[in-house]
Amino acid sequence: MPSQSHADKVISDLKNGAVKLSSSKRKNEEGIGIYTTIACWILLSVDPFIDISSVLLAGMEQGEECDDATLQLYDIIVSLEPKLEEVLQALYEEPSQLQQFMKHLEATINSAKTNDTSSLKSAIGRYVSPDSEGVLFPETKAARGFRNWLTARYLCPIKRLAEFDADPE
């Protein structure tokens, strides 16, 4: 029996529902699993606000209405996994599979964004505190919320900011 091409493996994974597995359970790094990893890297190293579907479709079609920046993004993404163009060409022949592939990439990127944002919540006070007067998110619960001078300052109307700065209490 001849071996499956890379694109056939990806299409097979899409048809068999392998995209529903979480990346930690994924053992298939030959099929769709590669693109789960790449989608996370796209977010971190290419563009955190990328519309992956638009970029990939524009790169595949390379029409005149496609701008240079989008084509540059496409080239960068393809350089991460050279077999991606083969996969996109094969998926282009099966629009429902192409749509499922794009949704998988978008969901992976959105999940990675959510994970990154969530991990910042606990540490943001150490990074954002504008001066040494205090930490944005104090350890004690009593010092959080409206009792925190910085939170109160952010919630203060601009007209009253000078008054607040003079007497934060």
DSSP file with accessible surface (Angstrom, degrees, kcal/mol):
  #  RESIDUE AA STRUCTURE BP1 BP2  ACC     N-H-->O    O-->H-N    N-H-->O    O-->H-N    TCO  KAPPA ALPHA  PHI   PSI    X-CA   Y-CA   Z-CA
    1    1 A M              0   0  225      0, 0.0     2,-0.0     0, 0.0     0, 0.0   0.000 360.0 360.0 360.0 127.7    0.0    0.0    0.0
    2    2 A P        -     0   0  117      0, 0.0     2,-0.1     0, 0.0     0, 0.0  -0.338 360.0-104.4 -67.7 149.5    1.5    3.4   -1.0
    3    3 A S        -     0   0  116      1,-0.1     2,-0.2    -2,-0.0     0, 0.0  -0.411  36.7-106.7 -74.7 150.2    2.2    5.8    1.8
    4    4 A Q        -     0   0   92     -2,-0.1    -1,-0.1     1,-0.1     2,-0.1  -0.463  31.4-118.1 -73.9 144.8   -0.2    8.8    2.3
    5    5 A S     >  -     0   0   46     -2,-0.2     4,-2.0     1,-0.1     5,-0.2  -0.349  29.2-107.1 -73.7 164.9    1.0   12.3    1.3
    6    6 A H  H  > S+     0   0   17      1,-0.2     4,-2.1     2,-0.2     5,-0.2   0.922 121.8  51.4 -59.6 -45.0    1.2   14.9    4.0
    7    7 A A  H  > S+     0   0    3      1,-0.2     4,-2.7     2,-0.2    -1,-0.2   0.903 107.6  52.9 -60.8 -40.2   -1.8   16.7    2.6
    8    8 A D  H  > S+     0   0   80      1,-0.2     4,-2.6     2,-0.2    -1,-0.2   0.879 107.4  52.2 -63.1 -36.7   -3.8   13.4    2.6
    9    9 A K  H  X S+     0   0   54     -4,-2.0     4,-2.4     2,-0.2    23,-0.3   0.913 110.6  47.3 -65.2 -41.7   -2.9   12.9    6.3
   10   10 A V  H  X S+     0   0    0     -4,-2.1     4,-2.4    21,-0.2    -2,-0.2   0.945 113.4  47.6 -64.9 -46.0   -4.1   16.4    7.2
   11   11 A I  H  X S+     0   0   11     -4,-2.7     4,-2.6     1,-0.2    -2,-0.2   0.914 111.4  51.7 -62.4 -40.2   -7.4   15.8    5.2
   12   12 A S  H  X S+     0   0   33     -4,-2.6     4,-2.3    -5,-0.2    -1,-0.2   0.920 109.0  50.2 -61.6 -43.9   -7.8   12.5    6.9
   13   13 A D  H  <>S+     0   0   17     -4,-2.4     5,-2.5     2,-0.2     6,-0.6   0.908 111.0  49.7 -60.7 -41.5   -7.3   14.1   10.3
   14   14 A L  H ><5S+     0   0    2     -4,-2.4     3,-0.9     1,-0.2    -2,-0.2   0.929 113.3  45.5 -63.2 -43.6   -9.9   16.7    9.5
   15   15 A K  H 3<5S+     0   0  121     -4,-2.6    -1,-0.2     1,-0.2    -2,-0.2   0.841 113.3  50.2 -69.3 -32.2  -12.4   14.1    8.3
   16   16 A N  T 3<5S-     0   0  123     -4,-2.3    -1,-0.2    -5,-0.2    -2,-0.2   0.392 114.1-113.9 -88.5   1.5  -11.8   11.9   11.4
   17   17 A G  T X 5 +     0   0   22     -3,-0.9     3,-1.6    -4,-0.4     4,-0.2   0.714  67.8 143.5  77.7  20.7  -12.3   14.7   13.8
   18   18 A A  G > < +     0   0   18     -5,-2.5     3,-1.3     1,-0.3    -4,-0.2   0.727  61.3  72.8 -66.8 -17.0   -8.7   14.7   15.1
   19   19 A V  G 3  S+     0   0   23     -6,-0.6    -1,-0.3     1,-0.3    -5,-0.1   0.703  84.6  67.3 -71.0 -15.6   -8.9   18.5   15.3
   20   20 A K  G <  S+     0   0  180     -3,-1.6    -1,-0.3     2,-0.1     2,-0.2   0.623  80.0  97.4 -80.8 -11.3  -11.1   18.2   18.4
   21   21 A L  S <  S-     0   0   87     -3,-1.3     2,-0.1    -4,-0.2     5,-0.1  -0.502  82.6-113.2 -74.7 144.9   -8.3   16.7   20.4
   22   22 A S    >>  -     0   0   55     -2,-0.2     3,-1.3     1,-0.1     4,-0.9  -0.468  27.1-113.3 -73.6 155.7   -6.4   19.1   22.7
   23   23 A S  T 34 S+     0   0   82      1,-0.3     3,-0.3     2,-0.2    -1,-0.1   0.799 115.6  59.8 -62.8 -27.3   -2.8   19.7   21.7
   24   24 A S  T 34 S+     0   0  107      1,-0.2    -1,-0.3     3,-0.0    -3,-0.0   0.792 110.0  42.3 -72.2 -23.8   -1.6   18.0   24.9
   25   25 A K  T <4 S+     0   0  145     -3,-1.3     2,-0.3     2,-0.0    -1,-0.2   0.561  89.7 110.6 -94.3 -10.4   -3.3   14.8   23.8
   26   26 A R     <  +     0   0   21     -4,-0.9     3,-0.0    -3,-0.3    -7,-0.0  -0.484  31.1 166.2 -72.7 126.4   -2.3   15.0   20.2
   27   27 A K        +     0   0  197     -2,-0.3     2,-1.3     1,-0.1    -1,-0.2   0.474  52.2  93.9-112.6  -8.9    0.2   12.4   19.2
   28   28 A N      > +     0   0   54      1,-0.2     5,-0.9   -10,-0.1     6,-0.2  -0.691  38.1 161.3 -90.3  90.4   -0.1   12.9   15.4
   29   29 A E  T   5 +     0   0   97     -2,-1.3    -1,-0.2     4,-0.2    -3,-0.0   0.289  69.5  64.5 -90.9  10.9    2.7   15.3   14.6
   30   30 A E  T   5S+     0   0  115    -21,-0.1    -1,-0.2     4,-0.0   -20,-0.2   0.693 109.0  29.1-100.2 -24.4    2.5   14.3   10.9
   31   31 A G  T >>5S-     0   0    0     -3,-0.2     3,-1.1   -22,-0.1     4,-0.6   0.378 130.2 -20.8-104.3-122.6   -1.0   15.5   10.2
   32   32 A I  H >>5S+     0   0    0    -23,-0.3     4,-1.3     1,-0.2     3,-0.6   0.763 119.8  76.5 -66.4 -23.5   -3.0   18.3   11.7
   33   33 A G  H 3><S+     0   0    0     -5,-0.9     4,-1.8     1,-0.3    -1,-0.2   0.844  87.7  58.7 -58.7 -35.2   -0.9   18.4   14.9
   34   34 A I  H <> S+     0   0   30     -3,-1.1     4,-2.4    -6,-0.2    -1,-0.3   0.918 105.6  49.5 -59.5 -40.9    1.9   20.2   13.1
   35   35 A Y  H <X S+     0   0    2     -3,-0.6     4,-2.2    -4,-0.6    -1,-0.2   0.761 103.7  58.8 -77.0 -21.9   -0.5   23.1   12.3
   36   36 A T  H  X S+     0   0    7     -4,-1.3     4,-1.5     2,-0.2    -1,-0.2   0.939 110.7  43.1 -66.7 -45.6   -1.7   23.3   15.8
   37   37 A T  H  X S+     0   0   64     -4,-1.8     4,-1.8     1,-0.2    -2,-0.2   0.926 114.2  50.4 -64.6 -44.1    1.9   24.0   16.9
   38   38 A I  H  X S+     0   0   17     -4,-2.4     4,-2.6     1,-0.2    -1,-0.2   0.895 104.6  57.8 -63.2 -39.4    2.5   26.4   14.0
   39   39 A A  H  X S+     0   0    0     -4,-2.2     4,-1.7     1,-0.2    -1,-0.2   0.901 106.5  49.3 -59.9 -38.9   -0.7   28.4   14.8
   40   40 A C  H  X S+     0   0   46     -4,-1.5     4,-1.7     1,-0.2    -1,-0.2   0.905 111.7  48.8 -66.2 -38.8    0.6   29.1   18.3
   41   41 A W  H  X>S+     0   0  147     -4,-1.8     4,-3.4     2,-0.2     5,-0.5   0.855 105.3  58.2 -68.9 -35.0    4.0   30.2   16.8
   42   42 A I  I  X>S+     0   0    3     -4,-2.6     5,-2.1     1,-0.2     4,-2.0   0.938 106.6  49.2 -59.0 -45.3    2.2   32.5   14.3
   43   43 A L  I  <5S+     0   0    9     -4,-1.7    -1,-0.2     1,-0.2    -2,-0.2   0.920 119.7  36.6 -59.8 -44.3    0.6   34.3   17.2
   44   44 A L  I  <5S+     0   0  111     -4,-1.7    -2,-0.2    -5,-0.1    -1,-0.2   0.863 131.0  23.1 -79.9 -38.1    3.9   34.7   19.0
   45   45 A S  I  <5S+     0   0   69     -4,-3.4    -3,-0.2    -5,-0.1    -2,-0.2   0.652 127.2  33.1-110.6 -16.5    6.3   35.3   16.2
   46   46 A V  I  <<S-     0   0   30     -4,-2.0    -3,-0.2    -5,-0.5    -4,-0.1   0.845 123.7 -29.4-105.8 -61.3    4.4   36.6   13.2
   47   47 A D    > < -     0   0   47     -5,-2.1     3,-1.2     1,-0.1    -1,-0.1  -0.823  38.0-153.2-164.5 118.9    1.4   38.8   14.3
   48   48 A P  T 3  S+     0   0   62      0, 0.0    -5,-0.1     0, 0.0    -4,-0.1   0.682 101.2  44.5 -71.2 -13.8   -0.7   38.6   17.4
   49   49 A F  T 3  S+     0   0  168     -6,-0.1    -6,-0.1     2,-0.0     0, 0.0   0.100  83.1 145.4-115.5  23.5   -3.7   40.1   15.6
   50   50 A I    <   -     0   0   14     -3,-1.2     2,-0.9     1,-0.1     3,-0.1  -0.280  47.8-143.7 -68.0 140.5   -3.5   38.1   12.4
   51   51 A D     >  -     0   0   85      1,-0.2     4,-2.2     2,-0.0     5,-0.2  -0.852  23.2-171.2 -98.2  90.3   -6.6   37.1   10.5
   52   52 A I  H  > S+     0   0    3     -2,-0.9     4,-2.7     1,-0.2     5,-0.3   0.854  77.1  53.3 -58.8 -40.3   -5.2   33.7    9.5
   53   53 A S  H  > S+     0   0   16      1,-0.2     4,-2.7     2,-0.2     5,-0.3   0.938 110.5  46.7 -62.1 -46.3   -8.0   32.8    7.1
   54   54 A S  H  > S+     0   0   64      1,-0.2     4,-2.5     2,-0.2     5,-0.2   0.907 114.0  48.2 -62.6 -42.4   -7.7   36.0    5.1
   55   55 A V  H  X S+     0   0    8     -4,-2.2     4,-2.5     2,-0.2    -2,-0.2   0.940 114.4  44.7 -65.7 -46.6   -3.9   35.8    4.9
   56   56 A L  H  X S+     0   0    1     -4,-2.7     4,-2.2     2,-0.2    -2,-0.2   0.923 115.3  47.3 -66.4 -41.8   -3.9   32.2    3.7
   57   57 A L  H  X S+     0   0   59     -4,-2.7     4,-2.3    -5,-0.3     5,-0.3   0.929 113.4  48.4 -65.0 -42.4   -6.7   32.7    1.2
   58   58 A A  H  X S+     0   0   22     -4,-2.5     4,-3.2    -5,-0.3     5,-0.3   0.910 112.1  49.6 -63.5 -41.0   -5.1   35.8   -0.2
   59   59 A G  H  < S+     0   0    2     -4,-2.5    -1,-0.2    -5,-0.2    -2,-0.2   0.875 111.1  49.5 -65.8 -36.1   -1.7   34.0   -0.4
   60   60 A M  H  < S+     0   0   44     -4,-2.2    -2,-0.2    -5,-0.2    -1,-0.2   0.906 122.2  32.3 -68.4 -41.8   -3.3   31.1   -2.2
   61   61 A E  H  < S-     0   0  102     -4,-2.3    -2,-0.2    -5,-0.2    -1,-0.2   0.789  82.5-166.2 -87.0 -31.0   -5.1   33.2   -4.7
   62   62 A Q     <  +     0   0  105     -4,-3.2    -3,-0.1    -5,-0.3    -4,-0.1   0.854  23.7 174.4  41.8  51.1   -2.5   36.0   -4.9
   63   63 A G    >   -     0   0   26     -5,-0.3     3,-1.2     1,-0.1    -1,-0.1  -0.200  46.8-102.2 -77.1 172.8   -4.9   38.4   -6.7
   64   64 A E  T 3  S+     0   0  198      1,-0.2    -1,-0.1    -2,-0.0    -2,-0.0   0.770 118.5  63.0 -69.3 -25.6   -4.2   42.0   -7.6
   65   65 A E  T 3  S+     0   0  160      2,-0.1     2,-0.4    -7,-0.0    -1,-0.2   0.573  81.6 101.3 -77.8  -4.3   -6.3   43.2   -4.6
   66   66 A C  S <  S-     0   0   19     -3,-1.2     2,-0.1    -8,-0.1     0, 0.0  -0.658  70.7-135.9 -83.4 126.1   -3.9   41.5   -2.2
   67   67 A D     >  -     0   0   85     -2,-0.4     4,-1.9     1,-0.1     3,-0.2  -0.380  18.6-112.4 -82.2 163.2   -1.5   44.0   -0.6
   68   68 A D  H  > S+     0   0  130      1,-0.2     4,-2.5     2,-0.2     5,-0.2   0.846 113.9  57.8 -62.4 -37.6    2.2   43.4   -0.1
   69   69 A A  H  > S+     0   0   52      2,-0.2     4,-2.2     1,-0.2    -1,-0.2   0.913 107.0  48.2 -62.8 -40.5    2.0   43.1    3.7
   70   70 A T  H  > S+     0   0   28      2,-0.2     4,-2.4     1,-0.2    -1,-0.2   0.919 111.6  49.3 -66.1 -42.8   -0.5   40.3    3.4
   71   71 A L  H  X S+     0   0   35     -4,-1.9     4,-2.6     1,-0.2    -2,-0.2   0.880 109.0  53.5 -65.1 -34.4    1.7   38.4    0.9
   72   72 A Q  H  X S+     0   0  132     -4,-2.5     4,-2.3     2,-0.2    -1,-0.2   0.921 108.8  48.9 -63.9 -44.1    4.7   38.9    3.2
   73   73 A L  H  X S+     0   0   34     -4,-2.2     4,-2.6     2,-0.2    -2,-0.2   0.918 110.5  51.5 -59.9 -43.8    2.7   37.4    6.1
   74   74 A Y  H  X S+     0   0    6     -4,-2.4     4,-2.8     1,-0.2     5,-0.2   0.939 109.4  49.4 -58.9 -46.7    1.7   34.5    3.9
   75   75 A D  H  X S+     0   0   94     -4,-2.6     4,-1.9     1,-0.2    -1,-0.2   0.891 110.9  50.2 -61.7 -39.5    5.4   33.9    2.9
   76   76 A I  H  X S+     0   0   79     -4,-2.3     4,-1.0     2,-0.2    -1,-0.2   0.933 111.9  47.4 -64.2 -44.8    6.5   34.0    6.5
   77   77 A I  H >X S+     0   0    2     -4,-2.6     3,-0.9     1,-0.2     4,-0.8   0.928 111.4  50.1 -64.3 -43.2    3.8   31.5    7.5
   78   78 A V  H >< S+     0   0   15     -4,-2.8     3,-0.6     1,-0.3     6,-0.3   0.866 104.2  59.5 -64.7 -32.4    4.6   29.2    4.6
   79   79 A S  H 3< S+     0   0   84     -4,-1.9    -1,-0.3     1,-0.2    -2,-0.2   0.778  96.8  61.7 -68.3 -22.7    8.3   29.3    5.6
   80   80 A L  H << S+     0   0   70     -4,-1.0    -1,-0.2    -3,-0.9    -2,-0.2   0.829 125.6  11.7 -69.2 -33.3    7.4   27.9    9.0
   81   81 A E    X<  -     0   0   32     -4,-0.8     3,-2.4    -3,-0.6     4,-0.3  -0.774  67.3-164.6-146.6  98.6    6.1   24.7    7.3
   82   82 A P  T >  S+     0   0   96      0, 0.0     3,-0.7     0, 0.0     4,-0.4   0.768  88.8  63.3 -58.2 -24.9    7.0   24.3    3.6
   83   83 A K  T 3> S+     0   0  104      1,-0.2     4,-2.1     2,-0.2     5,-0.2   0.571  79.1  88.3 -77.2  -5.7    4.3   21.5    3.2
   84   84 A L  H <> S+     0   0    4     -3,-2.4     4,-3.1    -6,-0.3    -1,-0.2   0.898  83.1  54.1 -60.4 -40.6    1.6   24.1    4.0
   85   85 A E  H <> S+     0   0   80     -3,-0.7     4,-2.5    -4,-0.3    -1,-0.2   0.915 108.1  50.0 -62.0 -40.3    1.2   25.1    0.4
   86   86 A E  H  > S+     0   0   78     -4,-0.4     4,-2.2     2,-0.2    -1,-0.2   0.925 112.6  47.7 -61.6 -42.8    0.7   21.5   -0.6
   87   87 A V  H  X S+     0   0    0     -4,-2.1     4,-2.8     1,-0.2     5,-0.2   0.931 111.5  49.6 -64.9 -45.2   -2.0   21.1    2.1
   88   88 A L  H  X S+     0   0    1     -4,-3.1     4,-2.1     1,-0.2    -1,-0.2   0.898 110.0  50.9 -63.2 -39.6   -3.7   24.4    1.1
   89   89 A Q  H  X S+     0   0  135     -4,-2.5     4,-0.8    -5,-0.2    -1,-0.2   0.919 112.8  46.0 -63.5 -42.8   -3.8   23.3   -2.6
   90   90 A A  H >< S+     0   0   28     -4,-2.2     3,-0.7     1,-0.2     4,-0.3   0.909 114.5  47.7 -66.7 -40.0   -5.3   20.0   -1.7
   91   91 A L  H >< S+     0   0    0     -4,-2.8     3,-1.5     1,-0.2     7,-0.6   0.797  99.0  68.3 -71.0 -27.6   -7.8   21.6    0.7
   92   92 A Y  H 3< S+     0   0  110     -4,-2.1    -1,-0.2     1,-0.3    -2,-0.2   0.821  96.4  55.5 -60.8 -28.7   -8.7   24.2   -2.0
   93   93 A E  T << S+     0   0  150     -4,-0.8    -1,-0.3    -3,-0.7    -2,-0.2   0.647 110.7  46.8 -76.6 -17.2  -10.3   21.3   -3.9
   94   94 A E  S X> S-     0   0   63     -3,-1.5     4,-2.3    -4,-0.3     3,-0.8  -0.769  71.0-174.7-126.3  84.7  -12.5   20.5   -0.8
   95   95 A P  H 3> S+     0   0   94      0, 0.0     4,-2.7     0, 0.0     5,-0.2   0.826  82.2  54.0 -54.6 -36.2  -14.0   23.7    0.4
   96   96 A S  H 3> S+     0   0   79      1,-0.2     4,-2.0     2,-0.2     5,-0.1   0.900 111.4  45.8 -67.6 -35.8  -15.6   22.2    3.5
   97   97 A Q  H <> S+     0   0   22     -3,-0.8     4,-2.6     2,-0.2    -1,-0.2   0.882 111.5  52.4 -71.6 -37.0  -12.3   20.8    4.6
   98   98 A L  H  X S+     0   0   16     -4,-2.3     4,-2.7    -7,-0.6    -2,-0.2   0.937 110.0  48.8 -62.5 -44.4  -10.5   24.1    3.9
   99   99 A Q  H  X S+     0   0  116     -4,-2.7     4,-2.6     1,-0.2    -2,-0.2   0.917 111.6  49.0 -62.5 -42.2  -13.1   25.9    6.0
  100  100 A Q  H  X S+     0   0   56     -4,-2.0     4,-2.2     2,-0.2    -1,-0.2   0.905 110.9  50.7 -64.4 -39.8  -12.6   23.4    8.8
  101  101 A F  H  X S+     0   0    0     -4,-2.6     4,-2.3     2,-0.2    -2,-0.2   0.935 111.5  47.5 -62.2 -46.2   -8.8   23.7    8.6
  102  102 A M  H  X S+     0   0    9     -4,-2.7     4,-2.8     1,-0.2    -2,-0.2   0.915 111.1  51.1 -63.3 -42.5   -9.1   27.5    8.8
  103  103 A K  H  X S+     0   0  122     -4,-2.6     4,-2.8     1,-0.2    -1,-0.2   0.888 108.7  52.5 -62.4 -37.7  -11.5   27.3   11.7
  104  104 A H  H  X S+     0   0   17     -4,-2.2     4,-2.4     2,-0.2    -2,-0.2   0.934 110.9  46.3 -63.7 -45.2   -9.0   25.0   13.5
  105  105 A L  H  X S+     0   0    6     -4,-2.3     4,-2.6     2,-0.2    -2,-0.2   0.933 114.2  48.0 -62.9 -44.1   -6.1   27.5   13.0
  106  106 A E  H  X S+     0   0   65     -4,-2.8     4,-2.8     1,-0.2     5,-0.2   0.919 112.2  49.0 -62.6 -43.8   -8.3   30.4   14.2
  107  107 A A  H  X S+     0   0   57     -4,-2.8     4,-2.5     2,-0.2    -1,-0.2   0.898 111.5  49.9 -63.9 -39.1   -9.5   28.4   17.2
  108  108 A T  H  X S+     0   0   17     -4,-2.4     4,-2.4     2,-0.2    -2,-0.2   0.934 112.5  46.7 -65.0 -44.3   -5.9   27.5   18.1
  109  109 A I  H  X S+     0   0    3     -4,-2.6     4,-2.4     2,-0.2    -2,-0.2   0.933 113.5  48.5 -63.9 -44.5   -4.7   31.1   17.8
  110  110 A N  H  X S+     0   0   87     -4,-2.8     4,-2.3     1,-0.2    -1,-0.2   0.897 111.2  50.6 -63.5 -39.3   -7.6   32.4   19.9
  111  111 A S  H  X S+     0   0   63     -4,-2.5     4,-2.6    -5,-0.2    -1,-0.2   0.917 109.9  49.8 -64.5 -41.4   -7.0   29.7   22.5
  112  112 A A  H  X S+     0   0   13     -4,-2.4     4,-2.5     2,-0.2    -2,-0.2   0.903 109.9  51.2 -64.6 -39.9   -3.3   30.7   22.7
  113  113 A K  H  X S+     0   0   63     -4,-2.4     4,-2.7     2,-0.2     5,-0.2   0.928 110.7  49.0 -61.2 -44.5   -4.3   34.4   23.0
  114  114 A T  H  X S+     0   0   83     -4,-2.3     4,-2.7     1,-0.2    -2,-0.2   0.924 111.5  48.6 -62.1 -44.4   -6.6   33.5   25.9
  115  115 A N  H  X S+     0   0   99     -4,-2.6     4,-2.0     2,-0.2    -1,-0.2   0.915 112.7  48.1 -62.8 -42.8   -4.0   31.4   27.6
  116  116 A D  H  X S+     0   0   68     -4,-2.5     4,-1.0     2,-0.2    -2,-0.2   0.924 113.5  47.1 -63.8 -43.8   -1.4   34.2   27.3
  117  117 A T  H >X S+     0   0   88     -4,-2.7     4,-1.0     1,-0.2     3,-0.6   0.917 110.9  51.8 -64.9 -42.4   -3.8   36.8   28.6
  118  118 A S  H 3X S+     0   0   62     -4,-2.7     4,-0.6     1,-0.2     3,-0.5   0.876 105.9  54.3 -63.0 -38.1   -4.9   34.7   31.5
  119  119 A S  H 3< S+     0   0   75     -4,-2.0     4,-0.5     1,-0.2    -1,-0.2   0.763 104.6  56.2 -69.6 -21.9   -1.3   34.1   32.6
  120  120 A L  H XX S+     0   0   85     -4,-1.0     4,-2.0    -3,-0.6     3,-0.7   0.787  88.6  77.5 -77.0 -26.4   -0.8   37.9   32.7
  121  121 A K  H 3< S+     0   0  152     -4,-1.0     4,-0.4    -3,-0.5     3,-0.2   0.890  96.3  43.6 -51.5 -48.3   -3.6   38.5   35.1
  122  122 A S  T 3< S+     0   0   95     -4,-0.6    -1,-0.3     1,-0.2    -2,-0.1   0.765 123.3  36.2 -73.0 -22.7   -1.7   37.3   38.2
  123  123 A A  T X> S+     0   0   14     -3,-0.7     3,-1.4    -4,-0.5     4,-0.8   0.543  86.8  94.9-107.3  -6.6    1.5   39.1   37.3
  124  124 A I  H >X S+     0   0   53     -4,-2.0     4,-2.5     1,-0.3     3,-0.9   0.836  76.8  64.1 -61.3 -32.1    0.3   42.4   35.7
  125  125 A G  H 3> S+     0   0    3     -4,-0.4     4,-1.1     1,-0.3    11,-0.8   0.840 100.4  52.5 -60.1 -32.3    0.5   44.3   38.9
  126  126 A R  H <4 S+     0   0  169     -3,-1.4    -1,-0.3     1,-0.2    -2,-0.2   0.758 117.2  38.1 -74.5 -23.5    4.2   43.9   38.9
  127  127 A Y  H << S+     0   0  173     -3,-0.9    -2,-0.2    -4,-0.8    -1,-0.2   0.741 119.4  42.2 -97.2 -28.2    4.6   45.2   35.4
  128  128 A V  H  < S+     0   0   57     -4,-2.5    -3,-0.2     2,-0.0    -2,-0.1   0.669  71.3 122.2 -98.9 -19.8    2.0   48.0   35.3
  129  129 A S     <  -     0   0   36     -4,-1.1     6,-0.1    -5,-0.3    -4,-0.0  -0.227  53.2-150.8 -51.3 117.0    2.5   49.8   38.6
  130  130 A P        +     0   0   80      0, 0.0     2,-0.3     0, 0.0    -1,-0.2   0.706  69.3   0.4 -70.9 -20.9    3.3   53.3   37.5
  131  131 A D  S >  S-     0   0   65      3,-0.3     3,-0.7     0, 0.0    -3,-0.0  -0.896  83.7 -89.4-152.1-173.6    5.4   54.2   40.5
  132  132 A S  T 3  S+     0   0  126     -2,-0.3     3,-0.1     1,-0.2    -3,-0.0   0.322  92.8  99.8 -90.0  10.1    6.7   52.7   43.7
  133  133 A E  T 3  S-     0   0  141      1,-0.2     2,-0.3     0, 0.0    -1,-0.2   0.739  97.2 -40.6 -68.1 -24.8    3.7   53.8   45.8
  134  134 A G    <   -     0   0   25     -3,-0.7     2,-0.3    14,-0.0    -3,-0.3  -0.967  63.4 -80.2 175.4 173.1    2.1   50.4   45.6
  135  135 A V        -     0   0   74     -2,-0.3    15,-0.2     1,-0.1    -9,-0.1  -0.740  31.9-131.4 -96.1 142.6    1.3   47.3   43.7
  136  136 A L  S    S+     0   0   16    -11,-0.8    15,-0.2    -2,-0.3    -1,-0.1   0.909 103.8  31.9 -60.4 -41.9   -1.7   47.4   41.3
  137  137 A F  S    S-     0   0   94      7,-0.1    -1,-0.3   -15,-0.1     7,-0.1  -0.803  86.6-157.5-118.9  88.2   -2.9   44.0   42.7
  138  138 A P        -     0   0   28      0, 0.0     6,-0.0     0, 0.0    10,-0.0  -0.217  22.8-120.5 -62.5 158.4   -2.0   43.8   46.4
  139  139 A E  S    S+     0   0  163      4,-0.1     2,-0.3     3,-0.0     5,-0.1   0.875  92.7  75.6 -68.3 -39.2   -1.8   40.4   48.0
  140  140 A T  S >  S-     0   0   91      1,-0.1     3,-1.0     3,-0.0     4,-0.2  -0.578  77.3-139.3 -80.7 139.4   -4.4   41.1   50.6
  141  141 A K  G >  S+     0   0  171     -2,-0.3     3,-1.7     1,-0.3    -1,-0.1   0.849  99.5  63.8 -64.6 -33.9   -8.0   41.1   49.4
  142  142 A A  G 3  S+     0   0   63      1,-0.3    -1,-0.3     5,-0.0     5,-0.1   0.779 100.3  53.1 -63.1 -26.1   -8.9   44.1   51.6
  143  143 A A  G <  S+     0   0   34     -3,-1.0    -1,-0.3     3,-0.0    -2,-0.2   0.398  96.5  87.4 -92.9   4.9   -6.5   46.3   49.6
  144  144 A R  S X  S+     0   0  110     -3,-1.7     3,-1.2    -4,-0.2     2,-0.1  -0.412  77.4  16.9 -95.2 175.9   -8.0   45.4   46.2
  145  145 A G  G >  S-     0   0   40      1,-0.2     3,-1.6     2,-0.2     7,-0.3  -0.378 129.4  -5.6  69.1-137.2  -10.8   46.8   44.2
  146  146 A F  G 3  S+     0   0  168      1,-0.3    -1,-0.2     5,-0.1     6,-0.1   0.726 130.6  64.0 -67.8 -20.2  -12.1   50.3   45.1
  147  147 A R  G <  S+     0   0  195     -3,-1.2     2,-0.5    -5,-0.1    -1,-0.3   0.677  81.9  92.1 -76.7 -16.2   -9.7   50.4   48.1
  148  148 A N  S <> S-     0   0    8     -3,-1.6     4,-2.6     1,-0.2     5,-0.2  -0.690  75.3-143.4 -80.4 125.0   -6.7   50.3   45.8
  149  149 A W  H  > S+     0   0   66     -2,-0.5     4,-2.3     1,-0.2    -1,-0.2   0.865  98.1  50.3 -60.0 -35.5   -5.7   53.9   45.1
  150  150 A L  H  > S+     0   0    4      2,-0.2     4,-2.5     1,-0.2    -1,-0.2   0.927 110.7  47.8 -72.3 -41.0   -4.7   53.1   41.5
  151  151 A T  H  > S+     0   0   36     -6,-0.2     4,-1.7     1,-0.2    -2,-0.2   0.938 113.5  48.9 -61.3 -45.7   -8.0   51.3   40.7
  152  152 A A  H  X S+     0   0   24     -4,-2.6     4,-0.9    -7,-0.3    -2,-0.2   0.909 110.2  51.6 -61.2 -39.4   -9.9   54.3   42.2
  153  153 A R  H >< S+     0   0   78     -4,-2.3     3,-0.6    -5,-0.2    -1,-0.2   0.911 107.9  51.4 -64.4 -42.0   -7.8   56.7   40.2
  154  154 A Y  H 3< S+     0   0  132     -4,-2.5    -1,-0.2     1,-0.2    -2,-0.2   0.834 112.7  46.5 -63.9 -30.4   -8.5   54.9   37.0
  155  155 A L  H 3< S+     0   0  108     -4,-1.7    -1,-0.2    -5,-0.2    -2,-0.2   0.602  89.5 106.9 -87.3 -11.3  -12.3   55.0   37.8
  156  156 A C  S << S-     0   0   27     -4,-0.9     5,-0.1    -3,-0.6    -3,-0.0  -0.466  79.9-109.0 -71.0 135.6  -12.2   58.7   38.7
  157  157 A P    >   -     0   0   85      0, 0.0     3,-1.5     0, 0.0     4,-0.3  -0.337  26.0-120.2 -61.2 145.4  -13.8   61.1   36.2
  158  158 A I  G >  S+     0   0  149      1,-0.3     3,-1.5     2,-0.2     4,-0.4   0.872 111.3  61.6 -57.7 -37.4  -11.2   63.2   34.4
  159  159 A K  G 3  S+     0   0  207      1,-0.3    -1,-0.3     2,-0.1     4,-0.2   0.784 111.0  39.5 -60.4 -27.8  -12.8   66.4   35.8
  160  160 A R  G <> S+     0   0  153     -3,-1.5     4,-2.6     1,-0.1    -1,-0.3   0.287  84.6 102.1-106.1   8.6  -12.1   65.3   39.3
  161  161 A L  H <> S+     0   0   43     -3,-1.5     4,-3.0    -4,-0.3     5,-0.2   0.906  81.2  50.4 -62.8 -42.5   -8.6   63.8   38.8
  162  162 A A  H  > S+     0   0   78     -4,-0.4     4,-1.9     2,-0.2    -1,-0.2   0.925 112.1  48.6 -62.2 -41.1   -6.7   66.8   40.2
  163  163 A E  H  > S+     0   0  131     -4,-0.2     4,-1.7     1,-0.2    -2,-0.2   0.921 112.4  48.5 -64.0 -42.4   -8.9   66.7   43.3
  164  164 A F  H  < S+     0   0   30     -4,-2.6    -2,-0.2     1,-0.2    -1,-0.2   0.925 109.3  52.2 -63.8 -45.0   -8.4   62.9   43.7
  165  165 A D  H  < S+     0   0   77     -4,-3.0    -1,-0.2     1,-0.2    -2,-0.2   0.854 108.4  52.1 -61.5 -34.3   -4.6   63.3   43.3
  166  166 A A  H  < S+     0   0   87     -4,-1.9    -1,-0.2     1,-0.3    -2,-0.2   0.878 132.0  10.4 -68.2 -37.4   -4.6   65.9   46.1
  167  167 A D     <  -     0   0  103     -4,-1.7    -1,-0.3    -5,-0.1    -2,-0.1  -0.716  63.4-177.7-145.4  89.9   -6.5   63.6   48.4
  168  168 A P              0   0   63      0, 0.0    -3,-0.1     0, 0.0    -1,-0.1   0.689 360.0 360.0 -63.6 -17.4   -6.9   60.0   47.3
  169  169 A E              0   0  206     -5,-0.1    -5,-0.1     0, 0.0    -2,-0.0   0.797 360.0 360.0 -77.0 360.0   -9.0   59.2   50.4
